[in-house]
Amino acid sequence: MILALFTQNQGKIVGPFAKLLGYIMNFIFNCLDSIGIPNIGLAIIILTLFIYIALLPLTYKQQKFAKLQSRMSPELKAIQDKYKGKKDNDSMLAMQQETKEVYAKYGVSQAGSCLPLIIQMPILIALFRVINAIPAYVNTVKQAFYPLVNQISTTPGGIDFIRENISSAKQFSRQFENPLFTSGDTQYIENTLIDVMNKASSADWNNLSSNFKGLADSVTSAHDLLARYNNFLGINMSDTPLYMMKTAFTDKHFLLLLGGVLIPVLAAFTQWVNTKLMPQQAPSDKKIDPDDPTAQMQQSMKTMNVMMPMMSAVFCLSLPSGMGIYWIIGAVIRSVQQVLINKHIDRTDIDAQIEKNIEKYKEKQEKLKSTPQMNRYANMSTRNIDSSSNSSSAFSSVSMEEREAQLQKVRDTYANKEIRKDSLLAKANMVKEFNEKNNK
């Protein structure tokens, strides 16, 4: 059985993740098929649940950081206020050091909120890609389009009709213009037709059947089989909520109208609940300081928390209902995770954890101080800072002969050692050379 190679995502980063998730999705759907319930909606729910459980450790770290961020914010704000308006090198270095100590005190990295998100992002995007192109990854669903796509590709006017009259064909205009398509590559043509028909609405299927009588049986067979796979709680997940609402008004189908309205509404509502359960910064009555990047970022996050649910509702109207189900289930799973993680973090003695982190930080600093290279670097760095603020007194207190003797001692000590360019010792040598040049 040949996979739909051209309909799979081919990105260098997302592509491998999508392929892996595609194998899992194919396995889940085959398991459901073996027990008599081959349902794409149920497979999407199981796959989404599986992925979010697998990502739970990263989610925990991200939420723990967000929780601690609310505790750290006053201290970080105090440091920013302390050095506000100071752009000299000494002040910037001091500010960075004090900020680093605050993060160490709470036992988190300054990139703590970014790293889990960076790791999760390609996985979640890949999950979206798989759900958006099920036939490319689930062999059983792909085979439901045969022999229809083969007959369309060999029927005079069949491909032109698909390209000009099926509403979803516009999404794949680049594939129709691809040299593989125009040169008559059979596999590529069939994969493109599968892409188009996978997004086609019920009206598109009826239009194809009425215009090509000879394909009526194949159209009916493929449509009925796909409807069985796509039917979830009475909703055809290949139809968009907007199409469902239009059809409901025409056919006076109340349940179809209800489904078309509920999907975007639930997508927006679950996203909103999800944002409300996330750790929030304490509200402030002060006006936002335009020079405070932290305050600006917090305001941007508040705006995003309002806009994202609204955008979810708008996008769901024009996307297949399966994508709306995916968003709803994903938001529900994240909300449950956030409730459980928040309870776990709230039961944790944060103050005791902070004390442990302070002790660890002090021990680490003591070890660093006992390192000869660090002592040499610290001394040189201190001399360099002092010289920038009061260079004349610093240089006059040490004779040229003494400074030359010190520099020669450093050269003799490290002359036969290989020094990595990114090491602290290399940086110390850079400071030494800088001081040496300034004294000449």
Residue pairs with C-beta under 8 A, 6 or more apart in sequence:
1 139
1 143
2 187
3 136
3 137
3 139
3 142
4 135
4 136
4 137
4 142
4 191
4 194
5 187
5 191
6 175
6 180
6 187
6 188
6 191
6 192
7 133
7 135
7 136
7 191
7 192
7 194
7 195
8 15
8 18
8 19
8 22
8 133
8 136
8 137
9 15
9 18
9 126
9 129
9 133
11 18
13 122
14 122
14 125
14 126
14 129
15 126
17 122
17 123
17 125
17 126
18 126
18 129
18 130
18 137
19 137
20 126
21 47
21 51
21 123
21 126
21 127
21 130
21 137
22 130
22 136
22 137
22 138
23 137
24 47
24 50
25 43
25 47
25 130
25 131
25 134
25 137
25 138
26 137
26 138
26 139
26 140
28 43
28 46
28 47
28 50
29 38
29 40
29 43
29 138
29 140
29 141
30 140
32 38
32 39
32 42
32 43
33 140
38 140
38 228
38 229
39 229
39 231
39 232
40 134
40 138
40 141
40 229
40 230
40 232
40 237
40 322
41 230
41 231
41 232
41 233
41 237
41 322
41 325
42 232
43 138
44 131
44 322
44 325
44 326
44 329
45 325
45 329
47 127
47 130
47 131
48 127
48 326
48 329
48 330
48 333
49 329
49 333
51 123
51 124
51 127
52 59
52 330
52 333
52 334
52 337
55 120
55 123
56 337
58 116
58 119
58 120
59 116
59 120
59 334
59 337
59 341
60 341
61 112
61 116
62 112
62 113
62 116
62 117
63 278
63 279
63 338
63 341
63 342
63 345
64 108
64 341
64 345
65 108
65 112
65 113
65 116
66 113
66 278
66 279
67 279
67 342
67 345
68 106
68 107
68 108
68 350
69 113
69 279
69 281
70 279
70 280
70 281
70 282
71 106
71 350
72 102
72 103
72 106
73 281
73 282
73 294
75 102
76 99
76 102
76 294
77 292
77 294
79 95
79 98
79 99
79 102
80 95
80 292
80 294
82 95
82 98
83 91
83 92
83 94
83 95
84 291
86 92
86 95
89 388
90 385
90 388
90 389
93 385
99 110
100 110
101 361
103 109
103 110
103 112
104 357
104 360
104 361
104 364
105 354
105 357
105 358
105 361
106 354
106 357
107 353
107 354
107 356
107 357
107 360
109 115
127 326
128 323
128 326
130 136
130 137
131 322
131 323
131 326
132 320
132 323
133 195
133 198
134 141
134 198
134 322
135 141
135 142
135 144
135 145
135 194
135 195
135 198
136 142
136 191
136 194
136 195
141 226
141 229
142 194
144 222
144 225
144 226
144 229
145 193
145 194
145 197
145 198
145 222
145 226
146 222
147 218
148 197
148 215
148 218
148 219
148 221
148 222
149 190
149 193
149 194
149 197
150 190
151 158
151 215
151 218
152 158
152 159
152 162
152 193
152 212
152 215
153 159
153 186
153 189
153 190
153 193
155 212
155 214
155 215
158 212
158 215
159 189
159 193
161 208
161 211
161 212
162 169
162 193
162 196
162 197
162 208
163 169
163 176
165 204
165 207
165 208
165 211
166 196
166 197
166 200
166 204
166 207
166 208
167 200
167 201
167 203
167 204
168 196
168 197
168 198
168 199
168 200
168 201
168 204
169 176
169 196
171 195
171 196
171 199
172 192
172 195
172 196
175 181
175 188
175 192
175 195
176 192
178 188
180 188
181 188
181 189
181 192
197 204
197 205
197 222
198 238
199 238
199 320
200 208
200 238
201 238
201 239
201 240
201 243
202 223
202 236
202 239
202 243
202 247
203 243
203 247
205 219
205 223
208 215
208 219
209 215
209 216
209 219
209 220
212 219
226 238
227 236
230 236
230 237
230 238
230 322
231 237
232 321
232 322
232 325
233 259
234 255
234 256
234 259
235 244
235 256
235 259
235 263
235 321
236 321
237 320
237 321
237 322
237 325
238 320
238 321
238 322
239 247
239 320
239 321
240 317
240 318
240 319
240 320
240 321
241 259
241 260
241 261
241 263
241 264
241 316
241 317
241 321
241 324
242 260
242 317
242 318
243 260
244 256
244 257
244 259
244 260
244 321
245 256
245 257
245 260
245 261
247 253
247 256
248 254
248 256
248 257
248 260
249 257
259 321
263 316
263 321
263 324
263 325
263 328
264 312
264 313
264 314
264 316
264 317
264 324
265 313
266 324
266 328
267 309
267 312
267 313
267 316
267 324
267 327
267 328
267 331
268 309
268 310
268 312
268 313
268 316
269 309
270 327
270 328
270 331
270 332
270 335
271 308
271 309
271 312
271 327
271 331
272 309
273 331
273 335
274 331
274 334
274 335
274 338
275 305
275 308
275 309
277 335
277 338
277 339
277 342
278 338
279 342
281 298
288 295
288 296
288 299
289 295
290 296
312 327
315 323
316 323
316 324
316 327
368 374
369 375
369 378
373 423
373 424
373 425
373 428
374 424
376 410
376 425
376 428
377 424
377 425
377 427
377 428
377 431
380 428
380 431
380 432
380 435
381 428
381 431
383 394
383 431
383 435
384 431
384 434
384 435
386 394
387 394
387 395
387 435
387 438
395 439
400 439
403 439
407 432
407 436
410 429
410 432
414 425
414 429
419 425
419 426
419 429
420 426
